[in-house]
Amino acid sequence: MNIEGECKKLFVPMAICYDCFIAGKEISLFSAFIILLLFLTKKIDMNITPADQAIMQTRHPKGLYVLFATEFWERFSYYGMRAIFVLFMTDKLLFDKAYASNIYGSYTGLVYLTPLLGGYVADRYWGNRKSIFVGGILMALGQFVLFACASMESGSGLATTLLWTGLAFLIFGNGFFKPNISTMVGQLYPEGDNSRKDSAYTIFYMGINAGAFVAPLVCGYLGENVDFKWGFLAAGIGMLISLVTFYYTKDKYVVSHTGEPLGTHANKLRDTSVSESGKTGFSSTQIATLIACIIGAISLLYFVVGVDIWGSAIYGMTLCLPFAILTDRSLTKIEKERMWVIVIIMLFVIFFWMCFEQAGASLTFFANEQTDHGTANNMFLVSGGLKQKGLINELPNLADLNEGDLKYNVDFKQVYATILDKWLGVDDKQILGAKYDKMKFI
């Protein structure tokens, strides 16, 4: 008896009932029971037809949701750490804002650069799975090292050492993790299944955005209201959840449409690919030229232009590596044309990411220093609570308020006046009468 085949047949009537329900067709629980009963008693033939297979193939494989959850928690870890990173350096390590911003910019630049290394190692040697797992372990270690760093006394030399160590783990971990998990999403689907593949990436990036949304709320709250170390610890725990999710579900769900496990081996086909000229890979002369170009670019930026050492390294490698890849003799003419398209897009998208990454430094400083975190909240609670209880007359006069009452010193009277003016309705203002006039709202 083919148990797997019978299970598939059993799945069909339930799938049909489910699809009818989703499509809005009227089908009762009793009707579904009758369909299943007739199938079990062999009164109707429920063999899987091509039409049934088409219905089943419109669903996404479960591996997509494994990758969704894995990436959700990895982005939770990354953006949670980013939300408190520069504030941690200025408030805890006592770095000035310019130095902290410089460190953040170098860290972010290397985070975007190391996926070139991680993708190459996965394609040539490790495969996607091993690269993801190694990268995840490195990132988790990095978050826990930052937790240890935040547990040190302010200004400690050991704390600074732990900071650099934690950032190094995060940079290389992200390089191995980030490019490979995105690649596996496309491998879940057969060639030509572009419609499902496109929607799969949409779902996958929803996981990225969801993790990035939740992370600052959790890690940011812990870092600002409790202690920075707990924010880093939460980010590290998130990375561990990502690792555990991927490790225990990858063998069962992260498989191709034929059931073969994905990412277990390096891409041997790419290793042995032969270009139109009959040559493979980089020659020793090309490698030596690449290294010389990188050293030359770094030296020019550091000694002549005056860029710091990390910035020089990032800019130098960013300028040299794409053109080095384009000289790979194993690439066909079509592949080289596609690579040129990627390079051109990359040059323009730099400006977007340059603005986007201000969120981790410039905008963080702005939000921390140029916005009042409590006054407006407090005013709304006071005025809203009194209004709900029918105690409009209990609202204090603007002239009676002073700095000590609310423990805020940033134009709190103006904020109070503005909020009440928007909060109170016409009836409320009539109840207050002359008292409202004395408040002199702006």
Residue pairs with C-beta under 8 A, 6 or more apart in sequence:
8 48
9 39
9 46
9 47
9 48
10 39
12 46
12 48
12 52
13 32
13 35
13 36
13 39
13 46
14 32
14 36
15 52
15 55
15 56
16 35
16 52
16 55
17 27
17 31
17 32
17 35
19 55
20 27
21 27
35 44
38 44
39 46
58 196
60 188
60 196
60 199
60 200
60 203
61 188
61 189
61 253
61 255
61 257
62 253
63 184
63 188
63 253
63 254
63 255
63 262
64 185
64 188
64 200
64 203
64 204
65 253
66 245
66 246
66 249
66 250
66 253
66 254
67 181
67 184
67 185
67 204
67 207
67 246
67 254
68 203
68 204
68 206
68 207
69 207
69 242
69 245
70 132
70 181
70 242
70 245
70 246
71 181
71 204
71 207
71 208
71 211
71 242
72 207
72 208
72 210
72 211
72 242
73 211
73 238
73 239
73 241
73 242
73 245
74 136
74 139
74 177
74 181
74 211
74 238
74 239
74 242
75 207
75 208
75 211
75 212
75 215
76 211
76 212
76 214
76 215
76 218
76 235
76 238
76 242
77 139
77 140
77 143
77 215
77 235
77 236
77 238
77 239
77 242
78 139
78 174
78 212
78 215
78 235
79 211
79 212
79 215
79 216
79 219
80 215
80 216
80 218
80 219
80 220
80 231
80 234
80 235
80 238
81 143
81 146
81 170
81 219
81 231
81 232
81 235
82 359
82 360
83 215
83 216
83 219
83 220
83 223
83 231
83 360
83 364
84 219
84 220
84 223
84 224
84 228
84 231
84 232
85 104
85 107
85 360
86 97
86 100
86 101
86 104
86 360
86 361
86 364
86 365
87 223
87 224
87 228
87 364
87 368
88 150
88 223
88 228
88 231
88 232
89 95
89 99
89 100
89 103
89 104
89 163
90 96
90 97
90 100
91 228
92 150
92 154
92 159
92 228
93 154
93 155
93 159
93 160
93 163
94 154
94 155
95 103
97 365
100 361
101 361
101 362
101 365
102 308
102 311
103 167
104 360
104 361
105 311
105 357
105 361
106 308
106 310
106 311
106 314
107 167
107 170
107 171
108 357
108 360
109 310
109 311
109 314
109 318
110 171
110 310
110 314
111 170
111 171
111 174
111 175
112 353
113 175
113 314
113 317
113 318
114 171
114 172
114 174
114 175
114 176
115 174
115 175
115 178
115 179
116 175
116 321
117 172
117 175
117 176
118 131
118 135
118 172
118 174
118 175
118 176
118 177
118 178
118 179
118 180
119 179
119 180
119 183
121 131
121 176
122 128
122 130
122 131
122 176
122 179
122 180
122 183
122 263
122 266
122 267
123 266
123 267
123 270
123 271
124 266
124 267
124 270
124 271
125 266
126 134
126 266
127 263
127 264
127 265
127 266
127 267
128 180
128 181
128 183
128 184
128 187
128 262
128 263
129 250
129 254
129 261
129 262
129 263
129 264
130 263
131 176
131 177
131 180
131 263
132 176
132 177
132 180
132 181
132 184
132 246
132 263
133 243
133 246
133 247
134 173
134 176
135 172
135 173
135 174
135 175
135 176
135 177
135 178
135 180
136 173
136 177
136 239
136 242
136 243
136 246
137 173
137 243
138 169
138 170
138 172
138 173
138 176
139 169
139 170
139 173
139 174
139 177
139 239
140 173
140 236
140 239
140 240
140 243
141 166
141 169
141 173
142 166
142 167
142 168
142 169
142 170
142 173
143 166
143 170
143 232
143 233
143 235
143 236
143 239
144 166
144 232
144 233
144 236
145 162
145 165
145 166
145 169
146 162
146 163
146 166
146 167
146 232
146 235
146 236
147 229
147 232
147 233
147 236
148 162
149 159
149 162
149 163
149 166
149 232
150 159
150 227
150 228
150 229
150 231
150 232
151 229
152 158
152 159
152 162
153 159
180 263
182 204
183 263
184 254
184 262
184 263
185 197
185 200
185 201
185 204
186 197
186 200
186 201
187 256
187 262
187 263
188 200
188 254
188 255
188 256
188 257
188 262
189 196
189 197
189 200
189 257
190 256
190 257
193 257
211 238
215 235
215 238
218 234
219 231
219 232
219 234
219 235
220 231
222 230
222 231
222 234
223 230
223 231
223 232
246 254
250 261
251 261
254 261
254 262
254 263
255 261
255 262
256 262
270 330
272 280
273 280
273 330
274 280
274 330
275 329
275 330
275 331
275 332
276 332
276 333
277 329
279 329
279 330
280 329
280 330
281 328
281 329
281 330
282 290
282 324
282 327
282 328
282 329
283 329
286 324
286 327
290 320
290 321
290 324
293 320
293 324
294 316
294 317
294 320
294 321
295 316
297 312
297 315
297 316
297 317
297 319
297 320
298 312
298 313
298 316
298 317
299 312
300 316
301 307
301 311
301 312
301 315
301 316
302 308
302 309
302 312
305 312
307 315
322 339
322 343
322 346
323 343
325 339
326 336
326 339
326 340
326 343
331 339
372 408
372 410
372 415
374 408
375 406
375 408
375 410
375 412
375 415
375 416
376 415
376 419
378 406
378 408
379 412
379 415
379 416
379 419
379 420
380 419
380 423
382 395
383 395
383 419
383 420
383 423
383 424
384 423
386 392
386 394
386 395
387 423
387 424
387 428
392 424
392 428
392 431
392 432
393 431
393 432
393 435
395 420
395 432
395 435
396 405
397 435
397 438
397 439
398 413
398 416
398 417
398 438
398 439
398 440
398 441
399 438
401 412
401 413
401 416
403 409
403 412
406 412
414 442
417 439
417 440
417 441
417 442
418 441
418 442
420 439
420 441
421 441
421 442
424 432
424 436
429 436
